[in-house]
Structures are given as C-alpha cells and as structure tokens.
C-alpha cells in the first residue's frame, strides 16, 4: 500500500445546542471559553471522538478510552507489549523497528503519532519511542461568544451517611452552552506520512468518519442530537507540497463563514484557483 501522495487540508463546522461540548475539569467542568466568551473544544477532545468513530468502523486503535476497549487491556503499556512483544521495548531493541511495527498495527499511531514512554519495570526500562504523525487537528472555537447556562442539581439519594439527611455530595451544578457554531481545521502532511506509512486509504477512513464525529457520543452533558456536524470541507492538493499553504487554505473558509455557520459555497470553490474543495454535509 503506497503512502499518501497529496497534501490534504480539511475543516469541520459544527453546532452545539444545549450541551457541554468540552468541560474544563479545573473550572467545575464548565464549558471551555476564553476571556472574550468564545467557546473552545480542545484538539485532544476532538481526536478522542475521531478515534472512537474509527474504532467503530473496525480500525485498530491504540489509545482506547476505558469505556470503549476492544481488547480488554488495562493500560497502553500492556496493549503495546501484547501486540508488539515485551522485547520491542527492551534496551537492546531497535526503536525504528518498534515504531514501524506500531504504525502498522494501529491507525491512530500512524495518523496522529504517539510517544511510547514506559517507566521502569520489566523489559521496558525507562524506554521512550516517539512517533510523529502526519495528521494535525486544531482546537475548535465558536464563531461568536457563547452563553453558558448553569443549573443547580440534586441527587435523590445520598451517597454517604445513613440517609437521614442530605449531605454535600447530593448537591451539584450542571453547565451547558445554549447555542453555538464552532469551526476547526486540520491538515495531513505527505512527508510525515512517508515515515509512518499513512496511506490514501487511511485518509479516506478519516474523511468518512468526520461527518459522524458526534454519533454514539451521547452523555448527560451531551444529549443525543445536541451536537451536529454541519459541514466538512476537504481540500486535496495536486502534489505533496500543495498549491497553497494550509494557513491560506483555512483562511479561505474562515473569511466566508457567517455566525450561523453558513457560507457561499460557490465563492469558496473559486477562492483558490486550481484547488476546489469537496463540501460534505453532516449526518
């Protein structure tokens, strides 16, 4: 399978309605915002959702969340050693060979990269093997300041004590973004794809997963249907280096976006001569 031969840029425009897209654990799990009230969803959060969608489509994923494990492994170290063998992380092992095998085994490793940093103990004694991936994804930001609503909540049963009175554990707060439209951007670099073996088929797997980014991701903070991908914009350049810089490609959409996430599709397609995007509707 040949590695990716064309640079790719992409963008995601999505809406949030009465949901907490990405809570901040250092701020009472309030939705993330900057000092001007612009909503934020971190790149780490977005990659987690993309990994989950790829796993649901049958792709092998290394960084699995605890509630979506497919192999029963208790840690990243046990997963790595069970697939690649403990010797792959020993002092005498070839780091390049271990990285190559890891890229072959897991799509998210060859896409996003990974640092295999295992502490002392067993064969992996302080080993650190970095893999730099070709797929980068930015944090998402709302097009306008968002309104965060807070609600006082209580539990119907006490978690502690004899149940005769309510304790502090029965009280809490719940936060939501009433409404917001967010944008984020990403790129896939063919030069880095050569190092990990990332292929056109891998890029297609990501393209097919992005419109369904928020499916099967419901929770109390994000009820089913409260987050929706509106548009995916996919630019495929005609070479490895690309006709335009990623900054210029992303800006061509950013300059056209309206507060509700709408944009002039014909204007976008003619904004960069020779580079016409594919515009994909969300589900």
C-alpha positions in Angstrom: 0.0 0.0 0.0 1.5 3.3 -1.1 1.7 6.2 1.3 -0.2 9.5 0.8 0.8 11.3 -2.3 -1.2 14.5 -2.0 -1.4 17.1 0.8 -4.8 17.4 2.3 -6.4 20.2 4.3 -9.8 20.0 5.9 -12.3 21.9 8.1 -15.2 21.0 10.4 -18.1 23.3 11.1 -20.4 22.0 13.8 -23.2 23.2 16.1 -23.9 22.9 19.8 -27.4 23.2 21.2 -28.0 22.9 25.0 -24.9 20.8 25.6 -21.4 20.9 27.2 -19.1 20.2 24.3 -15.9 20.0 26.4 -15.9 20.7 30.1 -12.9 22.2 31.9 -12.1 20.0 35.0 -10.1 22.9 36.6 -13.2 25.1 36.4 -16.0 22.9 37.8 -16.5 21.2 34.4 -17.9 24.4 32.8 -17.7 24.6 29.0 -14.4 25.9 27.9 -14.3 29.6 26.9 -11.7 32.3 26.5 -11.7 35.7 28.2 -13.9 37.1 25.4 -16.5 34.4 25.8 -15.5 32.4 22.7 -16.3 28.7 23.2 -13.5 26.2 22.8 -13.2 22.5 22.3 -9.7 21.2 22.5 -7.9 19.2 19.9 -7.4 16.4 22.4 -11.2 16.1 22.8 -11.8 16.1 19.0 -9.1 13.4 18.5 -10.8 11.2 21.1 -14.1 11.4 19.3 -12.4 10.7 15.9 -10.5 7.7 17.4 -13.9 6.3 18.7 -15.5 6.7 15.3 -12.6 5.0 13.6 -12.7 2.1 16.1 -16.5 1.7 15.5 -15.6 1.3 11.8 -13.3 -1.6 12.5 -9.9 0.1 12.6 -7.3 -0.9 15.2 -6.8 2.0 17.7 -4.0 2.2 20.2 -5.3 4.9 22.5 -8.7 3.5 23.5 -10.9 5.1 26.2 -11.7 2.9 29.2 -15.4 2.5 28.3 -14.7 1.6 24.7 -11.9 -1.0 25.0 -12.0 -3.7 22.3 -9.1 -5.9 23.7 -9.5 -5.8 27.5 -6.0 -4.4 28.0 -5.6 -2.5 31.3 -3.1 0.1 30.0 -1.3 1.4 27.0 1.8 -0.5 28.1 0.0 -3.8 28.3 -1.6 -3.2 24.9 1.7 -2.3 23.3 3.5 -5.3 24.8 0.7 -7.7 24.0 0.8 -6.8 20.3 4.5 -6.0 19.7 6.0 -8.1 22.5 7.9 -7.0 25.5 11.2 -7.3 23.7 10.2 -4.5 21.3 10.6 -2.1 24.2 13.8 -3.5 25.7 17.1 -1.7 25.9 18.5 -3.7 23.0 15.5 -3.2 20.7 15.6 -1.1 17.6 13.5 1.9 18.2 12.9 2.5 14.5 11.7 -1.1 14.1 9.4 -0.8 17.1 8.0 2.4 15.7 7.4 0.9 12.3 5.6 -2.1 13.8 3.4 0.2 15.9 2.5 2.2 12.9 1.5 -1.0 11.0 -0.6 -2.2 14.0 -2.7 0.9 14.8 -4.3 3.6 12.6 -4.2 6.3 15.2 -0.4 5.9 15.7 0.4 6.3 12.0 -2.1 9.2 11.8 -1.6 11.3 15.0 1.7 9.9 16.2 2.4 8.6 19.7 5.1 8.7 22.4 5.7 5.2 23.8 7.1 6.3 27.2 7.1 3.5 29.7 8.5 3.7 33.1 11.0 1.3 34.7 10.0 -2.2 35.3 10.2 -5.4 33.2 11.6 -5.3 29.8 10.6 -1.6 29.2 13.1 0.1 31.5 12.6 3.8 31.0 12.2 3.5 27.2 10.8 6.4 25.2 10.0 6.0 21.5 8.4 9.0 19.7 6.4 8.7 16.5 5.4 11.9 14.7 2.2 11.6 12.8 1.1 13.4 9.6 -2.5 14.4 10.8 -2.8 17.6 12.8 -6.0 18.9 14.2 -6.6 22.3 15.8 -8.8 23.2 18.7 -12.3 24.3 17.7 -13.6 27.8 18.5 -17.1 29.3 18.3 -17.8 31.9 15.7 -19.3 34.2 18.3 -19.3 34.4 22.1 -21.4 31.7 23.7 -23.8 31.9 26.6 -23.1 29.4 29.4 -26.1 28.5 31.5 -25.7 26.9 35.0 -28.3 24.8 36.7 -28.3 23.6 40.3 -28.9 19.8 40.5 -29.5 17.4 43.4 -29.4 13.6 43.7 -32.5 11.8 45.0 -30.3 9.5 47.2 -27.4 10.3 49.4 -24.1 8.7 48.5 -22.8 8.8 52.1 -24.2 8.6 55.6 -27.3 6.8 56.9 -29.7 8.5 54.5 -31.5 10.5 57.2 -30.3 13.8 55.7 -28.8 15.2 52.6 -25.1 15.6 52.5 -22.9 17.9 50.4 -22.5 15.1 47.9 -26.2 15.3 46.9 -25.8 18.9 45.5 -24.1 19.9 42.3 -24.0 22.1 39.3 -24.6 21.4 35.6 -23.5 23.7 32.8 -24.4 23.9 29.1 -23.8 26.1 26.1 -27.2 27.3 25.0 -26.2 27.5 21.3 -23.0 27.9 19.4 -21.4 27.2 16.0 -17.8 26.1 16.1 -15.1 25.8 13.5 -11.9 23.7 13.5 -9.2 22.9 10.9 -6.7 20.2 10.2 -4.1 19.0 7.7 -2.4 15.8 6.5 1.3 16.1 5.6 2.5 13.6 2.9 6.2 14.0 4.0 5.3 12.8 7.5 3.0 10.2 6.1 6.1 8.5 4.5 7.6 8.0 7.9 4.5 6.3 9.4 3.1 4.5 6.3 -0.1 6.6 6.4 -1.9 5.9 3.1 -4.7 7.2 0.9 -7.0 4.5 2.4 -6.2 5.9 5.9 -7.1 9.4 4.7 -10.3 8.1 3.3 -11.1 6.4 6.6 -10.8 9.8 8.3 -12.8 11.6 5.7 -15.7 9.1 6.1 -15.6 9.4 9.9 -15.6 13.1 10.2 -19.3 13.7 9.3 -20.3 11.3 12.0 -17.9 12.8 14.6 -20.6 13.1 17.3 -22.6 9.9 16.7 -22.6 7.4 19.6 -21.2 10.0 21.9 -24.2 10.9 24.0 -23.9 11.6 27.7 -25.7 13.6 30.4 -23.7 16.6 29.3 -24.2 16.0 25.6 -27.7 14.5 24.9 -28.2 12.7 21.7 -28.7 15.2 18.9 -27.3 18.2 20.8 -24.1 18.3 18.7 -24.2 18.1 15.0 -21.6 18.3 12.2 -22.9 20.9 9.7 -20.2 20.7 7.0 -16.9 19.0 6.3 -14.7 20.8 3.8 -12.0 18.7 2.2 -9.2 20.1 0.1 -7.0 17.7 -1.7 -4.0 19.3 -3.3 -2.4 18.1 -6.6 1.1 17.4 -5.0 2.9 16.6 -1.8 3.8 20.2 -1.1 0.4 21.6 -2.1 -0.6 24.6 -4.2 -1.2 26.8 -1.2 -0.1 26.9 2.4 -2.5 25.4 5.0 -2.9 28.9 6.6 -4.2 30.3 3.3 -6.5 27.4 2.6 -8.1 27.6 6.1 -8.4 31.3 5.8 -10.4 31.0 2.6 -13.2 29.4 4.6 -12.8 31.5 7.7 -13.3 34.7 5.7 -16.7 33.4 4.4 -18.2 31.9 7.5 -21.4 33.6 8.8 -22.3 33.4 12.5 -24.8 30.6 11.8 -22.1 28.5 10.0 -23.4 29.2 6.5 -21.1 30.3 3.7 -21.2 30.9 0.0 -20.1 27.5 -1.5 -19.5 28.9 -4.9 -17.3 31.6 -3.5 -15.3 29.1 -1.6 -14.8 26.9 -4.6 -13.4 29.8 -6.6 -11.3 31.3 -3.8 -8.2 29.3 -4.6 -7.7 28.8 -8.3 -6.8 25.1 -9.1 -7.8 23.9 -5.6 -11.6 23.2 -5.4 -12.8 21.7 -2.1 -15.2 18.8 -1.6 -18.1 20.0 0.6 -19.7 17.2 2.6 -22.9 17.6 4.6 -23.1 16.2 8.2 -25.5 13.4 9.1 
